[in-house]
Amino acid sequence: MPADDRSVEGMAGALSLEVDVILPCLNEAEGLGWVLGRMPPGTRRIVVDNGSTDGSAVIAQDHGAQVVAAPQLGYGAACHAGLLAATAPVVAVMDSDASLDPQQLERVVAPIVDGTADLVIGRRTPVNAAAFPWPLRLANRELSRRVLGRTGLRLADLGPMRAARREALLALNLRDRRSGYPAETVVRAADAGWRIVEVSVDYLPRRGRSKVTGSPLGAWRAVRDMSAALQAPADPVLRAP
């Protein structure tokens, strides 16, 4: 269900509540400094190093971010490690590759802070064709179709920028530690009766090579993990936050 983007754009004080921003990171030296330098006031930056060998952890430390090591490889493993390290009542997750602008975090955080949503997903709006190549668009469209069939939610994206309350996320008991983590988040949140909305965020050409679309194997693994998450049966013990 798309939210009215204008209702959250420019909302004064949306980030006055402490927000922890989790940044999964595997060799993102090219974009990480730009991302950390654009974080809004009131956010605590948690860079989860998932085995980087390009100095990403040093860049994070130089920018004053907290660095958390996640030795188990995988996007979900990094997100989970960041969630365990977080302490703020509200957490946001976003990529470290400069494909998303931290200045737009307010758009996904505001509906959580004002209590109108339980999970907010940033619906990626590409600034140019290079930002969202057609294979990724087709894959995203198919995933959205599967989400509709599994949950009844009409979402245009399972984007990598999202926000929710920390304790509620922990209560979802997410298990995926690979690329299926975003899909599992949506599925289990929907099963719990969460109010899930999406808002538009700009999608920029990433800096550096993608771990997912940068190779056929990476793309195959992502599709496999997402598909498994979407096929999981409903958990009857989940509850709304």
matplotlib code that plots the C-alpha trace (Angstrom):
import matplotlib.pyplot as plt

x = [0.0, 1.8, 1.8, 1.3, 5.0, 4.1, 2.9, 6.3, 8.5, 10.1, 8.4, 10.1, 11.5, 10.9, 14.4, 14.4, 13.8, 17.1, 17.3, 20.0, 20.9, 22.2, 24.5, 25.4, 28.9, 31.0, 33.8, 31.9, 34.9, 33.9, 30.5, 30.6, 32.3, 29.6, 26.9, 28.2, 28.8, 25.2, 23.6, 21.0, 21.5, 19.9, 21.1, 23.6, 25.5, 26.2, 28.3, 28.2, 31.4, 30.7, 34.3, 35.5, 39.1, 39.1, 39.4, 35.7, 35.9, 38.6, 36.5, 33.6, 35.7, 37.2, 33.6, 32.7, 30.5, 30.2, 31.7, 30.2, 31.8, 29.6, 31.8, 28.9, 28.7, 25.3, 23.1, 20.7, 23.6, 24.8, 21.4, 20.8, 24.1, 23.3, 19.9, 21.4, 23.9, 21.2, 19.7, 17.5, 13.7, 13.6, 16.0, 16.5, 18.4, 20.0, 22.8, 26.3, 27.0, 25.7, 22.7, 20.4, 20.6, 20.7, 19.1, 15.9, 15.8, 13.2, 10.7, 10.9, 11.3, 8.6, 5.6, 7.2, 7.8, 4.3, 2.7, 1.0, 3.0, 4.8, 7.1, 8.1, 9.8, 11.6, 10.2, 13.2, 12.6, 15.6, 17.2, 18.3, 18.3, 21.8, 20.6, 18.0, 19.0, 16.2, 17.1, 16.8, 13.5, 12.1, 13.2, 11.7, 8.4, 8.3, 9.0, 6.3, 3.9, 4.9, 4.5, 1.0, 0.1, 1.6, 0.5, -2.1, 0.1, 0.5, 4.2, 6.2, 9.5, 11.3, 13.8, 17.0, 15.9, 13.3, 12.4, 10.6, 10.7, 13.6, 11.9, 9.1, 11.7, 13.4, 10.0, 9.6, 12.4, 13.8, 15.9, 17.2, 20.9, 21.3, 19.6, 16.1, 16.1, 14.1, 11.4, 11.2, 10.8, 7.8, 6.2, 6.5, 5.4, 2.4, 1.6, 1.8, -0.7, 1.7, 0.7, 3.2, 3.6, 6.0, 7.3, 9.3, 13.1, 15.6, 17.7, 21.2, 23.8, 25.7, 29.4, 31.4, 30.4, 27.1, 27.2, 23.8, 23.6, 27.3, 27.5, 25.1, 25.8, 25.0, 21.7, 20.8, 21.4, 19.3, 16.4, 16.7, 16.8, 13.9, 11.8, 12.3, 11.3, 8.1, 7.1, 7.4, 4.1, 2.5, 3.6, 0.5, 2.3, 3.3, 1.5, 1.2, 3.5]
y = [0.0, 3.1, 5.9, 9.5, 10.5, 14.2, 13.5, 12.4, 14.5, 17.4, 16.4, 18.4, 16.4, 13.0, 12.0, 13.8, 10.3, 8.4, 6.1, 3.4, 2.9, -0.5, -0.6, -4.1, -3.8, -6.1, -4.3, -1.0, 1.4, 3.2, 4.4, 4.1, 7.4, 9.3, 7.4, 8.0, 11.7, 12.3, 10.7, 13.0, 14.3, 12.0, 8.8, 6.3, 4.6, 0.9, -0.5, -4.3, -5.5, -8.8, -9.8, -6.7, -6.7, -3.2, -1.1, -0.5, -0.9, 1.7, 4.1, 3.5, 4.2, 7.3, 8.6, 7.9, 4.9, 1.9, -1.1, -4.5, -7.7, -10.3, -13.3, -15.3, -14.3, -13.2, -10.1, -11.5, -12.4, -8.8, -7.3, -9.6, -8.7, -5.0, -5.5, -7.2, -4.3, -1.6, -0.1, 2.7, 2.2, 2.6, 1.0, 1.6, -0.5, 0.7, -0.3, 1.0, 1.3, 4.9, 3.7, 5.3, 8.7, 8.8, 12.3, 10.5, 8.3, 10.6, 9.3, 5.7, 6.6, 9.2, 6.8, 4.6, 7.5, 8.9, 5.5, 5.2, 2.2, -0.8, -1.5, 1.1, 0.1, 2.5, 2.0, 2.6, 5.2, 5.1, 8.5, 7.0, 3.7, 2.8, 2.8, 0.0, -2.2, -4.1, -7.6, -6.2, -4.5, -7.8, -9.7, -7.1, -7.2, -11.0, -10.8, -8.2, -10.6, -13.4, -11.1, -10.3, -14.0, -14.9, -12.0, -10.0, -6.9, -4.8, -3.7, -2.4, -3.2, -5.2, -2.4, -2.3, 0.8, 0.1, 1.0, -0.5, -0.7, -2.7, -4.8, -5.7, -6.8, -9.0, -10.6, -11.6, -14.1, -13.8, -16.8, -16.1, -15.2, -14.7, -12.7, -13.8, -11.6, -8.7, -11.0, -12.9, -9.5, -8.6, -12.1, -12.5, -8.9, -9.5, -12.8, -10.8, -8.3, -5.4, -2.2, -2.2, 0.8, 1.9, 5.4, 6.5, 7.0, 7.8, 5.0, 6.0, 4.1, 2.1, 2.6, -0.6, -4.1, -5.5, -8.7, -9.7, -8.5, -8.4, -12.1, -14.9, -16.9, -13.9, -13.3, -17.0, -17.1, -14.1, -15.5, -18.8, -17.2, -14.8, -17.7, -19.8, -17.0, -16.4, -20.0, -20.3, -21.2, -18.7, -18.7, -18.7, -17.4, -14.0, -11.0, -7.3, -4.9]
z = [0.0, -1.1, 1.4, 0.4, 0.0, 0.5, 4.0, 5.2, 2.9, 4.9, 8.1, 10.8, 13.7, 12.2, 13.2, 16.5, 18.1, 18.2, 15.1, 14.5, 10.9, 10.0, 7.0, 5.8, 4.2, 2.1, 0.2, -0.2, 0.0, -3.1, -1.7, 2.0, 2.8, 0.8, 2.6, 6.1, 5.3, 4.4, 7.5, 9.1, 12.6, 15.3, 13.6, 14.9, 12.1, 12.5, 9.8, 9.8, 8.2, 6.5, 5.7, 3.7, 2.4, 0.9, 4.0, 4.4, 8.2, 8.4, 6.4, 8.7, 11.8, 10.3, 9.8, 13.5, 12.8, 15.0, 13.3, 14.0, 12.7, 11.1, 10.3, 8.9, 5.2, 3.9, 3.7, 6.3, 8.7, 8.4, 9.0, 12.0, 13.5, 13.1, 14.7, 17.7, 18.1, 17.8, 20.9, 19.6, 19.6, 15.8, 13.3, 9.6, 7.1, 3.9, 1.5, 1.8, -2.0, -2.5, -4.5, -1.8, -0.3, 3.5, 3.3, 2.4, 5.4, 6.9, 4.4, 5.7, 9.4, 9.8, 9.5, 12.1, 14.5, 14.1, 14.5, 11.2, 10.0, 11.4, 8.5, 5.8, 2.6, 0.3, -3.2, -5.5, -8.2, -10.5, -11.4, -14.8, -16.7, -15.4, -11.8, -12.4, -15.4, -17.0, -15.6, -12.1, -13.0, -14.3, -11.3, -9.0, -10.8, -10.5, -6.8, -6.3, -8.0, -5.7, -2.6, -3.7, -4.1, -0.7, 1.4, -0.5, -0.4, -3.5, -3.1, -6.1, -4.4, -1.7, -1.5, 0.6, 2.6, 5.3, 8.8, 11.8, 15.6, 16.8, 19.4, 16.9, 14.3, 16.8, 17.7, 14.1, 14.7, 11.1, 10.2, 6.7, 6.7, 3.0, 0.3, 1.3, 4.4, 2.8, 1.5, 4.8, 6.6, 4.5, 4.7, 8.4, 9.1, 6.9, 8.7, 12.0, 10.7, 10.5, 8.7, 5.8, 3.5, 0.9, 0.1, -2.9, -2.6, -5.3, -6.7, -7.9, -9.8, -7.3, -6.7, -7.1, -8.2, -7.1, -5.0, -6.4, -10.0, -10.6, -11.5, -12.7, -9.6, -7.3, -9.1, -9.0, -5.2, -4.6, -6.6, -4.8, -1.3, -2.0, -3.5, -0.4, 1.9, -0.1, 0.0, 3.8, 5.5, 7.8, 11.4, 13.7, 16.7, 15.1, 16.4, 15.5, 17.3]

ax = plt.figure().add_subplot(projection="3d")
ax.plot(x, y, z, "-o")
ax.set_aspect("equal")
plt.show()
